[in-house]
């Protein structure tokens, strides 16, 4: 690949394709931008596409991937293949070339390359003035990247803007402490600065630990610093255990012995599949060991029944019996089914990072979800603003949440509480429509309110060249910024963007009048929002004179705790408990409307601070003046209510854990159906448990939490540590928990949960701790993931049942067939080894793939979650394997007996296991009949497995197509349909083509025997349908938990919570709590 220029870095000794005239840490941001043909507004899509072609994808090389030989060894060398390999060796030794060749075909079929699904990391870039989230691999030099806490830096970046920005570069430099970055620094060539000291650069794979930043990408892929290290480390990984030294540092002989034995153990377990793969794959590897033991026992039984004869026919019979117990396609079908499942999930906006999640999702009993952006749209609209010194503004009729000119603004001098009281009375006061915003911005109290709203805010709002309004930033801050922009108080209209401009403006003789808000503010410091303190503060300097000012916004309670003054119509007065009570009452009114309520405050700052970076924020965030409240509405997603309802119908309890106020959280939870609207039916002490704040929950001990009648369905003002406690409390009740999160602090709860769910727009640290990632941050996608998880689990159960039932059938048929002795006293097998392997490989293989891909059954989301402890092998599945296997075996043996003894010559011939002769005609015809019957049974059983309980002829109970619905259902699953048709078609050449039938398969063509086949097929269907009918009857009468309970209906009507919706006269609270612990949340 040709590159524009090349530059050698002395520190890394590598040549990096780059258009930069010299090392980036020696250049100013402006020089880097010119060299990369970019600017702070970002590249255009056309430029990015061109640069991607020039510089390649932003990916580290992986050494070219696994070789074909490695893939072959990985797939062949495992316990499931052990019997097949041994069988191949034995059949070659006894010179049974046909059997050996087919075994080789089975082995070759098993060498399919395993598919893997990787979640592509993402980066936030600015392109054509728009913030976009793109796949990290598509980053190119010149891209403008935005970074925040928790992000993994996607490429090497020259910083152009920093605010309290620190990164963890331990992976690159070994430095354990975070590195403080400075964008303004420009190093000189004679300084010889090392990689770890280049403070104006941020390196790929480092993690942002504090603050925020923006910068230009100057190196990608293998040209990054981490890429140079990756290149030097290729091929250095080892599977050998290293000896562990003693405390003194000495490595003893015993340490080497333990390391050697540990390595041998790891190798053996890896060979057996006991320490690799998902839990289900490990469980199936254990099954393979059991089947291997059974296969050996069966082979010994065959040899013993024939007096341990070394006759090749006896050995072939033993091999055939052993092979009959090996589900050869199981591992391949499992791998492909799970891989196809991950691809289907991607189409439903779910990326699977941990394959264990595919098995776990179907067992989820409780989902703990965030509110903002997941249950709601994440498009905040500031609808109410209350300024105690002035009045209340209301914004309605908003169609475009980004457009500050859209909507109607009204004003009332009343507070929300007073307006709410008057609305209930006869003296209602109608608000006044705001036609000229300038009349209101002249009011000093409201001007200060707007200034805090716009400057204590990182979001930007602007109008594009096409007239469309766009915004960049956090949804909450965008909503507040749009509100300020409605009154012409946008951040851009007031902020001096750079220190150079600030210096130039301050030295100018022209001073902006204080009554206007042209660009006259420069930012000095920022204390970002933190989930623990729940507030954000910034310090600004006004260039027109006066002291510096601290602007603050955050949760109402946290702001009130930092305030000593309140701005009223009478001026700034000391804040009293009555003031706080009034403010909280107004907040309750706004929160009751479903609004997220924040408070705004400010203070004058006179202290001189040389270095803000290490300055304690608690020294700044005190003695504030309270200005007012702003209420933002985040409308629920249209699909949230239906998704929550479907979760309830599936027996899944939904908990909402949010940082919002209790009243806001309760209002939204009722709108989307997490809690019922009829809460008035619930006694107060129960209602207290349904909706709680984190403070109330955290005050309880674990025993007190366990004594609650119900764990909270809504947790407001939730902190990260509260999420962890909630997960642990659910685990103590036997629940299987899925938890959502997006921030760095959410990582502990994501790891603690059984299924961690990260948001696509969340931090890279959260994504790294999660099992799945939602690309659209939508609660409905969680439901999609659970539904897909249940479908995959059901399909795994179906094809495992199909495979093992056939193994039971073949094994029993061959063992019982030992009773068929020829004139020489040797057993005559009713199925030849090649017939057995053909059914294993072809007849079962393709339908098994089809069963792995069939769509979900209609009741998949009305059943309770499956029991993860039992997994695939439930009692029902084990019984099905035994019943179907024995029934098919009985039918196969009966067909053999009928052909030989009922209408045949009663003669089993001589040496009929190895070749055809005149005395073997009856045996060969009986064997062909048995083979045909078993083939039909295997194919029909695949259709019957579409639904494990419903009749194949009536899988849609509500359908009026009484006689044709089965054909419609069969045709819906097209891969399965054509796999079965293929199995039918291949029977005829196998039976009738000369040489192939007698020499290879050891059977011959049949004629009148087809009548037996058809009768046997009818009996097969009668037996399977009778067993399914018996299961349905049993389920209706004895399986009371077979249909999921709906927690919401339970609370509003009967079920688990009906005891709480009636007046209790004799029950004590203690007995009620004990009952509650046995109710919702119990798996």
N, C-alpha and C positions, 0 to 999 in steps of 0.2 A: 504494500500500500504506500503510495507516495504521499508525503506530508509537506506542508508549506515550509517548514523549517525544522531544524533539530537543535536541541540544546542539551548540553551535558551538565549534570548536577554532580559536583565533586563529592558530595556527601553520600550519594547513592551509587555513584559510578555507573549510571545508566543514561541512555540517550532517550529523551522523551520527545515525541513529535509535538511541537508547539509553535505558534506564531509569535510568542512573546520574545522581545528583543533580549531580555535577560531574565534571571530568576524572578518570580512574582513578588517575593518579599522585598525586593529592591525597587519595586515600581509602586507608584501611587494608584489608587483605584481608577483615576481618569486615564492613566497610561495603559492600564490593563484593558479598560473598556475600548480604547482606540485600537489596541492591537487585536482584540477579539471581535471587533466590528459589532459592538453591542452598546447598550446604555441601561440606566436603571429601569426603564420600561420593558426591557427584555427583548429577546429575539422574536422575529415573526416565525410562523410555522414553516414557511418556505426556507428561511435561513436555517432553522433547526434541522429540517430534513436534509438540506445540503451538507451541513456539518456532520450529520450522522453518517452519511455516505463517506465523508472524508476521514473521520476519526474512528469510526466503528462504534459498536455498542459499549456501554459502560458496564463491562462485566469482567470479572477475573477469570482467567483460563483455569480449567479444571483438569488439565493434563490429558485432554483428548477423550476423556470418558473411559468407561470400562471396555476392555478388549473382548473380542468374540470368545476367546478361550476362557477368559475369566467369567463371562456370562454363562458359558456352557458348564464350567465347573460348579458355579454357584447354584445352578438349577438342578444339575444331575446329582451332585454330592449332597444328598439329604436322606433322611430316614425313609421318606415315602418311596424313594427309588431303590431302596436296598434290596427288596425282594425281587424287583424286576431285573436288577443287575445280576443277582445270584441266579435267577431263573435263566437268564441269557447264557451265563457261564455253563450251567448244568446242561442246557439243551445243546450247546455247541460241543461239549465234551462227549455227549452220547450221539452226536452227529445227527440231531433232528434239526436240519437246516431251516425248514419252513418255520417251525416254532421260534427258533432263535432269531430269524430275520424279523418276525413280527414284534418280538420283544424289543429289538433295536429300534423299530419304528416308534414304539411307545416311548422309549427313552428320548429319542430325537424330538418327539412331540413335546416333551417336558422341558426342552431347552429354550423356550420362548423367553425373550428378554422381559424382565419385570419392569412394569411401568411405575414411575414415581411422579408425584405432583408437588410442585414447589410454589409457594406463594411469593409472587414478585413484590419486592419492597417498592415503595413509592416515594416521591419527593414533591414538594410544593415549589413550583417555579412561576415566574412572571414572564408571560409571553404576550406581546402586543397589549401591554397594560392590564392584562387579565391574569389573576392567580389561577393556576391550574394544578391539578394533581396528576402526575404522569408516572409511568413505570421508571424506576431508577435507571434501568438499562438504556433508556432513551435520552438520558441527559447528554449534552454536548458542551464543549468549551464555548463560553459566551453566555450560557444560560444564567439567569438571575435566580438564585435559590433562597427561599426563606426558611429559617431555622428557628425552632423553639425547644423548650425543655422536653427531654425524652426522645428527641429525634436522633437517629443515626445519620451522621453526615454522609451524603450519597456520593460525593466526589471531592477532589481537592479544590478548595475554594479560596479566592482572595476576598477577604472581608471588606465591605464598603460601609457597613453600618452595624454597630454593636450597642447593646444595652445590658449591662451586667452579665456579659456573655462569658461562660466558662465551659470547657470541654474536657472529657476524660480521654486521654490519649495513651492509657496504659498499654493497650494492644500494640501501639506503634513504638512508643518510647520506653515503656516500662515504668514511667513515672506514675506513682500511686495517687498523687494529689491532682485535682482538676487544674487545668491551665487557664489563667485569666487572659482573655484576648483583647486586643486594641486595634481597631480598624485604622486609626489615624497614623500609626507608626509607619515610617518608611526607613528601612535599614540601608546602610551604605555597603558598598562592595568590600571595603577593607575591614569590615567588622567580623567577617567569617562566622556568621550565625548558624548554629546547628539546627537540625530539623525541629527539635523540641522547643527551641527558643524563638521560632518565627511566629511571633504573637499576632501578626496580621493575617495568618493563614489558618484555615481549618481543614483537617485532613479526613479523607474517606475512612469510614468505619469507626471513627471516634464518636462518642456519645455526648450530646448536649446535656450538661448537668444543671445549668442555670442560665437564665436570661433568654435573650432572643438576638437574632442577627440576620443580615442579608449579605450576599456576596456573589461574585462572578466565578463560575466554574472555569478552571484553567487546565485541569487534567482529569482524564477519565480512564476507567478500566485498568489495564496493566501499566499505564503510565503514571498512576498515582503512587504515592509513597508506599501504601499498603500493597500495591501491585508489585513493586520491586521486591518486597519481602516474600510475597506469595510465589514469585518466580524462583527465588532462591530456596524455597522450602518444598518444591515439587518432589514427590516420591519419598518423603522422609517419614511417613506414618508407619507405625508398626503395630502388629497384633500380639507381640510378645510382651509378657509382663516383665517389669523391671524389678530387681531385688530391692526390698525395702530396708534401708540401713537402720541400725539401732540408734538409740538416743545419743550415743557417743559419736555417731557418724560412721562407724565401722560396718562394712558389709560382710556378714558371716557366710559360711558354707550353707547353713540352714536357710538363709535368705534366698540363695540361688536355687536351692532345692524346692522351696515353697513357690518361687516364681516359675520354675520349670513345671511343677505339677499344676499350678494355676493355669499356665499356658495350655497344657495338655487338656485340662478340664474345659477351658474355654473353647478349644478347637473341637473337642468331642461334642459339647453341647451345641456349638454352632452347626456342626455336621447334622446333629439330630434335630436342629431347629428349636431347641428348648430355651435359648437365650437371645433370640433375634425375632424381629417381627412384632406384630400386634398381639394382644392377649389371645385373640381367637386363633391366630396363626400358631401360637405356641401350644394352645390347647389341641389343635388339629395335629401338631407334631407329636404330642403325647398319644393321641389316637393312633397315629401311624405306628408308634412303638407297640401299642397294644395289638394292632392288627398284624404287625410283624410276628409277634409272639403267637397269635392265633394261627397265622399262616404256617409257621413252623410246626405247631401242634397238629394241624390238619394234614400236613405232609407226612408227619410221623404216623398218624392214624392210617393214611393210605398205604404206607409201606408195611405197617404191621398187619393190616388186613390181607396183604399179599405175601405174608411171611418174609418180609424184608428182602424180597427178590431183587436181584440186580438187573432184571429184565428191563430193557429200554422202555417198553410200554408202561411198566409200573412207575418208572421214574417220570415219564411224561405225565402220567395221571397225577402223580404227587405235585409236579410243577403246576399243572392246570388247577388243582385244588388250592394251592398256595396263592396263585395269581387271582383266583376268584375273590379273594378277600382284600385285594389292594384297590382302593379308589384312585386310580392313576391320574384322573383329571382333576382331582380335588384342589390341589395347590394352585394349578394354573387357573381354574375357574374362579377360585377365591381371589387371586391376585387381580385378574382382569375385572371381576365384578366390582372390587373396591376401587380400582383405578377408574372404571367407567362412572362409578358413583361420584368420585371427586370431580370429574368433568361435568357431570350433570349439575353438581352443586355450583360450579363456576357460572353456569348459565342462569342460576337462581341467586346470583350475587353473594355466594358463599365460597371462600377459599379455605381449603382444609390444609392446615399446617402439620397436624399430627394425625396419622392414620387411625390411632386409637379412638379418635372422636367419631369415626364412622360407626363403630360398635357402641359407643357410649351415648350418642344422641337419642337413640330409641329408648333408653332407660331413664331419661330426664324426667323427674317428677316436679321440680320447682325451677322456675326461671326468675332470676333477680336481674332486673333491667334498669338502666338509666332512663331518665325521662327526655331530656333535651336532645333533639336530633334523632332519637331512636323511636320513642313512642310519639313524639311530636315532630313537626317538620323541620325544626331547627332554623326557622326564618322568623326571627324576633321582630315584633312591631311594637314600638312604644305607643301605647294607647292612652295612658293617663299620666299626668305629672302634677304633683301636689306641692306647692310652695307655701309654707305656713305664712310667710310675710306678704303673700299676694293672692293666691287662689288656686284653682284647679283647671288644667287644660285637658281636653279630651280630643282624640283624633279618631275619626270614623271613616267608613266608606273607602278603605284602602284596597286598591287592586294590585299595585306594584309595591312590595315592601321596600324596594331599593330607591324608589323615586320620592324625593322630599317635596315635590310639587303635587303629589297625588293625595287625595283625601280631603276631608273637611275638618277644620279645627274649630272647637268651641271653647268658651271660657266661662267659668263661674267663680264668683268670689267665695263660694261655700267650700268647705272641706268635704272630702268624700263621705265622712260620717254624717255631717249635717245634711248633705244632699240626699243621702240614703234615708235619713229620718224624715225629711220633708216629702220625699217621694211616697212614703207610706201614709202621710197625712194629707190634709187638704190645702196646705200652703206651699205647694210645689213651685219651685223657681226654675224656669227654663234657662239653660245656658245661652250665652250670646255667641253668635258666629263671629270668628276672627277673620276680618277682611284685610286688615293691614297689620302685619306682624310688627312693624316698626313702632306702633303705639305701645306695644307690650315690652319690647326689648329695651325701651328707655327706663323701665323700672329697675333700679339697681339690684334688688334681690333676685329678680328673674334673670338679669344679665349675668350675675355671678353663677346662678344655677346652670345656665346654658354654657358658660365658659368651662365649668367643671365637667359637664356632660361631653363637651367636644375635645378638651385637652387631656383629661384623665381617661384616655381612650386611644387605642392603637389602630382602630379601623379607619378606612378612608372611603369616601363616597364621591364619585365623579360621573360626569356625563360624557359618553363616548362620541366620536365624530358622527355616528349614525343616529344620534339623539337618544340612544338607549342609556339608562342609568345602570351603573355597576358599582359594586362595593368589594373591598378586600378586608378580611379580618374575621374575628370571632363573631358569630351571629348575634350575641347579646350586645356587643359593642357596636355592631353595625346598626342595630335598632336604635340605640341611643344616639349614634352619630347622625342618623337620618333625622331624628327628632330635632337635634340641634340645627341641622341644615335647613329645616323648615323655617327657622327664624334667622337664617343667614349667619349662623355661627358655626360654620364647618371648621374642622381642624386645619385644613389648608389655608383658610382665609385668615388665620391668626398666627400660624406657626412659622418662625424663621427656621428653615430646615437644617442649616449647617452652622458650625461654629464660626466659619469664616464670614458668612453673611451676618451673623450676630455681631461680630466684632466691627464689621463695616457699618452696620446700622447704628451701633452704639456710639461710634465716633462721628456720626453725621450730625450736622448742626440742626437738621430738621427733626423735630420730635413729634411723634403722632399724638394728637389730642387724646386724652384719656377717655373721652366719651365715645370714641370710635373703636372698632376692633379690627383694623387692618393688621398686617403681619408685624407683630411687635413682641412675640413671645418666643423664648428659646428654652429648650428643655435642659435641665441640669442633671437630673437623676430620676431613677424609676425603681420602685419597689413593686415587683409584679404580683399579680393575683396568686394567692396560694390557697390550696384547699383546706389548710389548717387555720389560717387567719381570716380567710374569706373576705379579703378586701385588697384594693390596689391603690397605691399612692404615687404621685409624680410631683417633682419640684420644678417649677418654672420661674424664669426671670423675665420681668417686663422691661423692655428696652426704653420705654418712655419715662422710666423713673419709678421710684417706690421700692418697697422691699420685695424679696422673693416670696412666692406663694406655693403652699402645698395644696394640691387638689386630691381628693379621695372619693372613691366610690366602693360599694360593697354591700354585704348583707346588712339589713337594717339593724339587727341586734348588735353586730360588731361595730358598726359606725357609731351607734348611740353610746357604746362603751368608751369610745375614744373622744366623745364630744363633751365640752364643758359649757358651750354657749349654743344658743339657737337664735337664728335670724327671724324676727317677727315683724309685724307691722309697726311696732314701737322701736325697732332696732335690735341690736344684738343684746340679749339678756342671758343671764345664767340659766342653764337648763335645769329644770326641776323634775321631780318624779311625776308630777302631773303632766308636764310637757311630754315625758317619755310615754306615759299612759295614753295620751291623746295621739301621739305618733303611731304607737302600736295598734291603737284602735283603727286609725285610718289605713294602716297597712293591712289589717284583717279584712276590711271592706274591699280593698283592691285585690287582695289574694283570693277572697271569696269569689271574685269574678274570673278566677283562673289566671290572674296576672302574676308574673314573676316580679317581685318588688325589690328594688335596690334603693339605697340611700346615698345622697351626695353631701359632701362637706368640704370645707377649706379652712386654712389658717395662714396667717402671715408668718414668714420665716426670716429671722434676722441673724441667725447664727452663721458664721463663716466656716465652711467645711472645705478642707483642701482635697480630701479623697473620699468621695461618696461611696465607693465600692464596699468598703469595710464598715461603713457607718451603720449602727444598729437602727433598724426600722422602728423599733419601739420608741426611740427618742424623737422620731418624726411624727408618728401616728398617735398623737395625744393633743389635748387642749384644742380640739377642732371645733369649728362652728357648723352646726347642722343647718343645711339649706333646704332640703326637701326630699320627696320620694318620686320615683319614676316607676311606672308599672308597664311591663312588657308582656305581650301576649304571643305565645308560641302555639299556634293551632295544632291540634292533634293531626297526625297523618290520617287521611281518609280510610286507609286500610287497617289502622290500629285496632279499632273496635272489633272488626270481624276477626282479626288475627287473635286477639285476646280471647274472644268467644270460642274460637276453634281450640285454643289451648285448654280452656276450661272443659270443653267437650272431650278432649283427649286425656283428661285426668291430670292436667298440668296446672299447678298453682303459679300465678304470676305475682311477683313482688316488685314494686317500684321503689328504687332507692335513688333519691334525688337530693341535690343541694338546695332545692327551693324551700320556701316557707311551707309550713304544715297545711295551711288553708289552700294555698295554690296547688300543692301536690294532691290534696284530697279532691279538689275540684276537677283536675285533669284525670285523676284515677277513676272518678265516677263517670266522666265523659267517655272514657275508652273501655269501661266495664271491668276494670281491675277490682274495684269494690262496687257493690250494688248501690243503686240510688236509694233503696228503701232501708237506710241505716237506722231510721227511727224505730224499726222493729227490734233492734238489738239493744240489750241492756247496756248501761253506760260502762260498766267495768269490762265488758267484752269489746265495746267500741274503742276503749282506750288501747286495747291490744291491736286492733285492726289498723289504726292510724297512730303512729308514734313519731316523735322526733328522735334524732340520734342521741341527744342529751338524755332523754328519758330512758332510752334503750340501754345506753352505756352505764347508767347508774345502777342497773340491775346486775346482780351476780348471776353466774351461770345457772345456779339452782333456781333462782327466781325467773330467769328466762325460760328454763325448762318447765316451770310451773304455769306459764302463761297458757290460757285456753287455746290460743292461736298465735302463731308468730306473726309479726306485723306484715300486712299486705302493702302498706305504704310507710316508708321510713324517710322523713323529711330532714333537711339540714344534715345530710349524711356525709360522714367523713370516711376516708379510706379504711381506717382501722375498724370502723363500724361494719363495713362490708365483710371484713374477715370474720368478725364475731357472728354476723348473720349466717355466713356459710357454715361455721362451726356449729351453730345452734341447729341449723337444718340437718347437718350430718348426725347430730345426737338423736334426732327424731327419725333417723333411718331414711332420709331423703337423698336423692341423687340430683345434684345442683348444677345448673348452668348460670354463669355470672358474666355480665357485660362490663366493659371498662374501656377507657380511652387514654387515661393519663398515666404518667409514670407511677404515681402513688397507687394506682389500681392494680399494679403487678402482683402484690401479695395475694389479693383476693382472687385474681385470675388463676394463679397457681394453686390456691387452696381449693378452688371449685373443681368439681369433677369434669366440667367442660368450660374452659375459659373462652370467652367470645370478645374479641377486640373489634373496635370500629376502624373502618378503612381510613378515616381521617384522623385517627388517634396517633399517639406517639409510637415510635418504633420499639420502645421498651415494652409497651403494653402488647404490641403485636408479637414480640418475641416470647412473652409469657403465655400467650393464648394458644388454644388448640385450633380455633377457626377464626377467620376474619370476615366481617361483613363489608363488602365493597360499597354498599349504599347506606350503611348505618341505619337500616330500617328494621323495626321490630318484626315486620312481616317476614323478613329474611330469616330470622331465628326460627319462626314456624316452618318455613321452607326447609331449613336445615334439619329440624326434628322430623318432619314428614319424610324427607329423603333418607335420614338415618333409619327410621322405622322400615321404610321400603327395602333398603339394603339388607337390614337384619332379617326381615321376612324372607327375602330371596335367598340369603345365605342358608337359612333354615330349610328352604324348599329344595335347593339342589343338593345339600348335604343329605337330606332325607331320601331324595331320589337315588343318589349314588349308593348310599349304605344299604338301602332296601334291596337293590340289585345285588350287592355283595352277599347279603344274607341269603338271597334266593339261589345264587350260583353255588355258594359254599354248601348249603344244605342239600341241593340237588346232587352235587358231586359226592358228598359224604354218604348220603343215602344210596347213591348209585353204586357204592362199593358192593352192594348186595347182588348186583348183576354180574354173574361169573360166566365166562365162556367155557368151552370144552376142556381147556387147559387149566382151569381153576383160577385164571387171572381176571381181575375186575375190568368190566367194559364201561368206559365213561359215557354218560348220556350227553355230555357236551365235550367237544374236543378242545385242546388248549388254544388253538387258533380261533375257534368260535368264542371262547371266553374272552380272549384279548380283543377280538373284533367288537364285542359288545362293550368292553371297558373303554376302548379307544374311540370308536366311531358311533355306535348306537347310542351310548350314554353321553359321550363328549359334547357333541353339538347341542342336543337338547339341554344339557346342563348349562352351557353358555347362555342359551335362550332363557332358562329359568332365572339366571342371574340378572337378566336385563328386563324382565317383565315389569309392567307398571304396578303401582300400589293397588291393593284391594280396596273396595269402597269403604270398608270399615277401619282402615288403617289409623284414622285419627279419631275414632270413637272407642278404641280399645285403651285400657290402661297401659302405662309404660311397662315394658318387659322387665323381668327380674334379671338384673345384670349378674348376680351371683351364679345363677344357673346357666345363663347364656343360651346358646343354640340348643343344647341337649336338654330340653324340658322333658318332663314325664310323658307328655303327649307325643313328642317327636320320637322318643325311644319306643313307645308302644306302637306308633305308626311304622317304624322301621321293622319291628318284629312281626307285626300283623301282615303288612304288605309283602315282606320278604318271604314269610312262611306260606302265605297264600299263593304267591307266584311259584314258589318251589313245588308246592303240592300239585298245582296245575301242570307244571313242566314235567314232573315225574309221571303224572297220570297220562299225559300225551305219549310219553315214551312207552309206558306199559301197554296202553291201548294198541299202539302200532305193532309192538312185538308180540304181545300175548293174546289180545282180544281178536285182532284180525290178521295177525302175522303168523309166522312159522314156528313160534316159540323157541327159535334157535338163535343164540347170540353169536354163532359163528366161531371162527378161530383166528386169533391175531388181528382182530378188527380195530384195534387202537392205532395201528401203524399204517396199514395199507388196505386197499379194497381187494377182495376176492369174491368168488361166487357165493361163499357161505355168509358173507357180510352184508348182503343186499338189504335184508330186513333191518339190521342194526343201523346201517347208513341212512335208510329212509326214516327210521324212528329218530335218529339223531338230527336229521334235517327238520323234522316236525317239531322236535323240542326246541331247536335253535330258532325256528320261525316264531313259535309261541313266545319264547322269551324276548325276542326282538320286538314283537308287537306289544308285549306287556310293558317293556321299558319305554316304548314310545307313548303308549296310552297313559302310563303312569305320569309321564311328564305333563300331559294335559291335565290330569287329575290334580297335580301339585300346584296349579295356578291358585287354587284356594284350598286350604287344608281342611276346611269343614263344609263349605257349601258344595252342593252337588255340581259336578261339571256340566250337567244339563240344565242347571238352574242357578247360575252364579249371580244373576241379577234378579232378585226376588220380585221387584216391581215391574219387570218387563211383561208385555203382553204377547211377545213372540214365543209362545209356549213350546213350539217344536223346532224353531230355528235359532233361538238365542245362543245355544251352545256353539253353533257354527260362527256366529258373529263374534263371540268371545274368543274363539280359537283364532280367527282371522286377525283380530286386533293385535295379537302378539306375533308379528310377522316373522321375526327371526326364529322364534320357537316353532311356528307353523311350518316354515320351509325346512327347518332341521328335521322335523318329524317326517315330512314328505320325503326328504332325502333318505332317511332311514328306511322307509317303505320301499323306495325304488331300488335301493342297493340289495335288497333281499333276493330279487329275482336273478341277477347275474351270478350271485354267490351260489345259489342253489342249482342253477341250470347250465352254466357254462362248463363244458367238459374240461377235464384236467383240474381246473380251479376248484370244482366242487369236491372231487374225490381225493386228489393229491394234496391239496392245501387244507381244506376245511374238514376233510374226513366225513363227508356226507354225500348224498346223491339226490337227484331230482325226485319230487313227490307229485302225486296226482290226487287220488281220493282222500289223501291225508289232509287236504285243505279243509275238508268238512270238520275234522277234529279241531283244526286251528280256529275256525270261526266259532265253534261251540265254546272252546276254551276262552276265546276273547270275550264272548258274552258272559261267561261265568266270572271272568276277571272283573268286568264292570259291575256285575251284580254284587260281588264280594266287597269291592272298594266302596261302592255307593252305600251298601248296608253298614259298613264300618263308619262311614261319615255320618250317616243318619243316626247311628247309636251315639256318636260323639255330640251331635247337635242336641239330642234328647238329654244327655248327661249335662251338657253346658247349661241348658235352660233350667234344669232342676237343681243342680248342685254348684255350679260356678257362678256365685252371686257377684263376684268382682270381675266378671268377664267383660262387663261394659263399664266404661270409665265414669267416675262421678264428676259432676260439674260443681266446682266449689262455689261459684256464684249462685247457682240454683240452690245448692245446699244452704247457703246463708239466707236466701230470700224465702225458700219454701221448706223442704224437708231435708233429710239426710244428716250429714255430719254435724250441722249447726242448728238443726231444728230445736234442740234442747235449749238453745240460747234465745230463741225468738219468742218464747212464752214466759209468762210470769212464774218465777220459781218461788215456791212457798216452803218447801221442805229441804231442798238441796242447799248445802252450805257452799260457800265460795270454794272451799278446799276440794269438795267432791266434784264441783264443776270443773275446776282446773284439772283434776285427774282424768275426767272424761274428755276434756279438750285435748289433752296430750295424746289421746288415742284417736283423735279425729284427723283434721286436715294436717297435711305435712307428714303423715305416717305412711310409709311406703307399703 
